[in-house]
Amino acid sequence: MTKTDIMPQLIDVIATVTGNDPEQISPESHLEEDLGIVLDQDFNRLLAKINAEFSIELNPGLASSQAETISDLATLVVEETELG
């Protein structure tokens, strides 16, 4: 599975959680600045949806420190699915 493979599904999850239009979300979209995700409040809810959608268990501390953009988040998802 590659970032390109999961990107549409990841964008759909993010759009559902944030209420943003999926057409306005790109891999370069910044989680806080572009999508309005407040890391202290919204990130754990977003991560729970991503974990459920992809059947993975991303570490919230690691993910919040390493994921600034959708592309960063996709990288973490791919790495976690490969570790399986």
PyMOL CGO cylinders between C-alpha atoms (Angstrom):
from pymol import cmd
from pymol.cgo import CYLINDER

trace = [
    CYLINDER, 0.00, 0.00, 0.00, 1.35, 3.43, -0.94, 0.3, 1, 1, 1, 1, 1, 1,
    CYLINDER, 1.35, 3.43, -0.94, 0.51, 7.00, 0.03, 0.3, 1, 1, 1, 1, 1, 1,
    CYLINDER, 0.51, 7.00, 0.03, -1.13, 7.41, -3.37, 0.3, 1, 1, 1, 1, 1, 1,
    CYLINDER, -1.13, 7.41, -3.37, -3.30, 4.35, -2.70, 0.3, 1, 1, 1, 1, 1, 1,
    CYLINDER, -3.30, 4.35, -2.70, -4.61, 5.57, 0.63, 0.3, 1, 1, 1, 1, 1, 1,
    CYLINDER, -4.61, 5.57, 0.63, -4.81, 9.32, -0.03, 0.3, 1, 1, 1, 1, 1, 1,
    CYLINDER, -4.81, 9.32, -0.03, -8.45, 9.44, -1.29, 0.3, 1, 1, 1, 1, 1, 1,
    CYLINDER, -8.45, 9.44, -1.29, -9.66, 7.35, 1.64, 0.3, 1, 1, 1, 1, 1, 1,
    CYLINDER, -9.66, 7.35, 1.64, -7.60, 9.39, 4.13, 0.3, 1, 1, 1, 1, 1, 1,
    CYLINDER, -7.60, 9.39, 4.13, -8.93, 12.66, 2.70, 0.3, 1, 1, 1, 1, 1, 1,
    CYLINDER, -8.93, 12.66, 2.70, -12.50, 11.36, 3.03, 0.3, 1, 1, 1, 1, 1, 1,
    CYLINDER, -12.50, 11.36, 3.03, -11.93, 10.50, 6.70, 0.3, 1, 1, 1, 1, 1, 1,
    CYLINDER, -11.93, 10.50, 6.70, -10.39, 13.91, 7.37, 0.3, 1, 1, 1, 1, 1, 1,
    CYLINDER, -10.39, 13.91, 7.37, -13.23, 15.67, 5.56, 0.3, 1, 1, 1, 1, 1, 1,
    CYLINDER, -13.23, 15.67, 5.56, -15.80, 13.76, 7.61, 0.3, 1, 1, 1, 1, 1, 1,
    CYLINDER, -15.80, 13.76, 7.61, -14.12, 14.62, 10.91, 0.3, 1, 1, 1, 1, 1, 1,
    CYLINDER, -14.12, 14.62, 10.91, -13.33, 18.26, 10.10, 0.3, 1, 1, 1, 1, 1, 1,
    CYLINDER, -13.33, 18.26, 10.10, -16.35, 19.17, 7.99, 0.3, 1, 1, 1, 1, 1, 1,
    CYLINDER, -16.35, 19.17, 7.99, -14.06, 20.43, 5.23, 0.3, 1, 1, 1, 1, 1, 1,
    CYLINDER, -14.06, 20.43, 5.23, -14.88, 19.84, 1.57, 0.3, 1, 1, 1, 1, 1, 1,
    CYLINDER, -14.88, 19.84, 1.57, -12.76, 16.90, 0.33, 0.3, 1, 1, 1, 1, 1, 1,
    CYLINDER, -12.76, 16.90, 0.33, -12.13, 18.82, -2.89, 0.3, 1, 1, 1, 1, 1, 1,
    CYLINDER, -12.13, 18.82, -2.89, -10.37, 21.49, -0.83, 0.3, 1, 1, 1, 1, 1, 1,
    CYLINDER, -10.37, 21.49, -0.83, -8.06, 19.03, 0.94, 0.3, 1, 1, 1, 1, 1, 1,
    CYLINDER, -8.06, 19.03, 0.94, -4.74, 18.14, -0.68, 0.3, 1, 1, 1, 1, 1, 1,
    CYLINDER, -4.74, 18.14, -0.68, -1.70, 16.16, 0.47, 0.3, 1, 1, 1, 1, 1, 1,
    CYLINDER, -1.70, 16.16, 0.47, -0.01, 19.49, 1.22, 0.3, 1, 1, 1, 1, 1, 1,
    CYLINDER, -0.01, 19.49, 1.22, -2.87, 20.74, 3.41, 0.3, 1, 1, 1, 1, 1, 1,
    CYLINDER, -2.87, 20.74, 3.41, -1.58, 21.66, 6.86, 0.3, 1, 1, 1, 1, 1, 1,
    CYLINDER, -1.58, 21.66, 6.86, -3.64, 20.05, 9.62, 0.3, 1, 1, 1, 1, 1, 1,
    CYLINDER, -3.64, 20.05, 9.62, -3.82, 23.12, 11.85, 0.3, 1, 1, 1, 1, 1, 1,
    CYLINDER, -3.82, 23.12, 11.85, -3.41, 26.07, 9.51, 0.3, 1, 1, 1, 1, 1, 1,
    CYLINDER, -3.41, 26.07, 9.51, -5.43, 24.86, 6.51, 0.3, 1, 1, 1, 1, 1, 1,
    CYLINDER, -5.43, 24.86, 6.51, -7.95, 22.48, 8.07, 0.3, 1, 1, 1, 1, 1, 1,
    CYLINDER, -7.95, 22.48, 8.07, -8.46, 24.11, 11.46, 0.3, 1, 1, 1, 1, 1, 1,
    CYLINDER, -8.46, 24.11, 11.46, -7.63, 20.99, 13.45, 0.3, 1, 1, 1, 1, 1, 1,
    CYLINDER, -7.63, 20.99, 13.45, -6.82, 21.94, 17.03, 0.3, 1, 1, 1, 1, 1, 1,
    CYLINDER, -6.82, 21.94, 17.03, -4.28, 19.33, 18.02, 0.3, 1, 1, 1, 1, 1, 1,
    CYLINDER, -4.28, 19.33, 18.02, -5.18, 19.42, 21.73, 0.3, 1, 1, 1, 1, 1, 1,
    CYLINDER, -5.18, 19.42, 21.73, -8.89, 18.99, 20.99, 0.3, 1, 1, 1, 1, 1, 1,
    CYLINDER, -8.89, 18.99, 20.99, -9.49, 17.41, 17.59, 0.3, 1, 1, 1, 1, 1, 1,
    CYLINDER, -9.49, 17.41, 17.59, -6.46, 15.27, 16.84, 0.3, 1, 1, 1, 1, 1, 1,
    CYLINDER, -6.46, 15.27, 16.84, -7.34, 12.30, 19.04, 0.3, 1, 1, 1, 1, 1, 1,
    CYLINDER, -7.34, 12.30, 19.04, -10.82, 12.09, 17.50, 0.3, 1, 1, 1, 1, 1, 1,
    CYLINDER, -10.82, 12.09, 17.50, -9.30, 12.27, 14.00, 0.3, 1, 1, 1, 1, 1, 1,
    CYLINDER, -9.30, 12.27, 14.00, -6.72, 9.64, 14.89, 0.3, 1, 1, 1, 1, 1, 1,
    CYLINDER, -6.72, 9.64, 14.89, -9.39, 7.30, 16.27, 0.3, 1, 1, 1, 1, 1, 1,
    CYLINDER, -9.39, 7.30, 16.27, -11.29, 7.52, 12.95, 0.3, 1, 1, 1, 1, 1, 1,
    CYLINDER, -11.29, 7.52, 12.95, -8.10, 6.94, 10.95, 0.3, 1, 1, 1, 1, 1, 1,
    CYLINDER, -8.10, 6.94, 10.95, -7.16, 3.95, 13.12, 0.3, 1, 1, 1, 1, 1, 1,
    CYLINDER, -7.16, 3.95, 13.12, -10.62, 2.45, 12.66, 0.3, 1, 1, 1, 1, 1, 1,
    CYLINDER, -10.62, 2.45, 12.66, -10.71, 3.12, 8.91, 0.3, 1, 1, 1, 1, 1, 1,
    CYLINDER, -10.71, 3.12, 8.91, -7.32, 1.53, 8.22, 0.3, 1, 1, 1, 1, 1, 1,
    CYLINDER, -7.32, 1.53, 8.22, -7.36, -1.09, 11.03, 0.3, 1, 1, 1, 1, 1, 1,
    CYLINDER, -7.36, -1.09, 11.03, -4.17, 0.28, 12.57, 0.3, 1, 1, 1, 1, 1, 1,
    CYLINDER, -4.17, 0.28, 12.57, -3.05, 1.73, 15.90, 0.3, 1, 1, 1, 1, 1, 1,
    CYLINDER, -3.05, 1.73, 15.90, -1.17, 4.98, 15.38, 0.3, 1, 1, 1, 1, 1, 1,
    CYLINDER, -1.17, 4.98, 15.38, 0.44, 6.32, 18.54, 0.3, 1, 1, 1, 1, 1, 1,
    CYLINDER, 0.44, 6.32, 18.54, -1.19, 9.71, 19.30, 0.3, 1, 1, 1, 1, 1, 1,
    CYLINDER, -1.19, 9.71, 19.30, 2.00, 11.26, 20.69, 0.3, 1, 1, 1, 1, 1, 1,
    CYLINDER, 2.00, 11.26, 20.69, 4.11, 10.15, 17.75, 0.3, 1, 1, 1, 1, 1, 1,
    CYLINDER, 4.11, 10.15, 17.75, 1.49, 11.10, 15.18, 0.3, 1, 1, 1, 1, 1, 1,
    CYLINDER, 1.49, 11.10, 15.18, 0.88, 14.56, 16.61, 0.3, 1, 1, 1, 1, 1, 1,
    CYLINDER, 0.88, 14.56, 16.61, 4.60, 15.31, 16.71, 0.3, 1, 1, 1, 1, 1, 1,
    CYLINDER, 4.60, 15.31, 16.71, 5.35, 14.01, 13.20, 0.3, 1, 1, 1, 1, 1, 1,
    CYLINDER, 5.35, 14.01, 13.20, 2.25, 14.89, 11.18, 0.3, 1, 1, 1, 1, 1, 1,
    CYLINDER, 2.25, 14.89, 11.18, 1.90, 18.50, 10.11, 0.3, 1, 1, 1, 1, 1, 1,
    CYLINDER, 1.90, 18.50, 10.11, 0.33, 17.83, 6.71, 0.3, 1, 1, 1, 1, 1, 1,
    CYLINDER, 0.33, 17.83, 6.71, -1.99, 15.26, 5.17, 0.3, 1, 1, 1, 1, 1, 1,
    CYLINDER, -1.99, 15.26, 5.17, 1.02, 13.80, 3.36, 0.3, 1, 1, 1, 1, 1, 1,
    CYLINDER, 1.02, 13.80, 3.36, 2.86, 13.36, 6.69, 0.3, 1, 1, 1, 1, 1, 1,
    CYLINDER, 2.86, 13.36, 6.69, -0.18, 11.61, 8.12, 0.3, 1, 1, 1, 1, 1, 1,
    CYLINDER, -0.18, 11.61, 8.12, -0.39, 9.35, 5.06, 0.3, 1, 1, 1, 1, 1, 1,
    CYLINDER, -0.39, 9.35, 5.06, 3.26, 8.38, 5.53, 0.3, 1, 1, 1, 1, 1, 1,
    CYLINDER, 3.26, 8.38, 5.53, 2.52, 7.33, 9.11, 0.3, 1, 1, 1, 1, 1, 1,
    CYLINDER, 2.52, 7.33, 9.11, -0.53, 5.32, 8.01, 0.3, 1, 1, 1, 1, 1, 1,
    CYLINDER, -0.53, 5.32, 8.01, 1.47, 3.49, 5.32, 0.3, 1, 1, 1, 1, 1, 1,
    CYLINDER, 1.47, 3.49, 5.32, 4.32, 2.76, 7.74, 0.3, 1, 1, 1, 1, 1, 1,
    CYLINDER, 4.32, 2.76, 7.74, 1.87, 1.40, 10.33, 0.3, 1, 1, 1, 1, 1, 1,
    CYLINDER, 1.87, 1.40, 10.33, 0.05, -0.79, 7.79, 0.3, 1, 1, 1, 1, 1, 1,
    CYLINDER, 0.05, -0.79, 7.79, 3.39, -2.21, 6.64, 0.3, 1, 1, 1, 1, 1, 1,
    CYLINDER, 3.39, -2.21, 6.64, 4.34, -3.06, 10.23, 0.3, 1, 1, 1, 1, 1, 1,
    CYLINDER, 4.34, -3.06, 10.23, 0.93, -4.68, 10.53, 0.3, 1, 1, 1, 1, 1, 1,
]
cmd.load_cgo(trace, "trace")
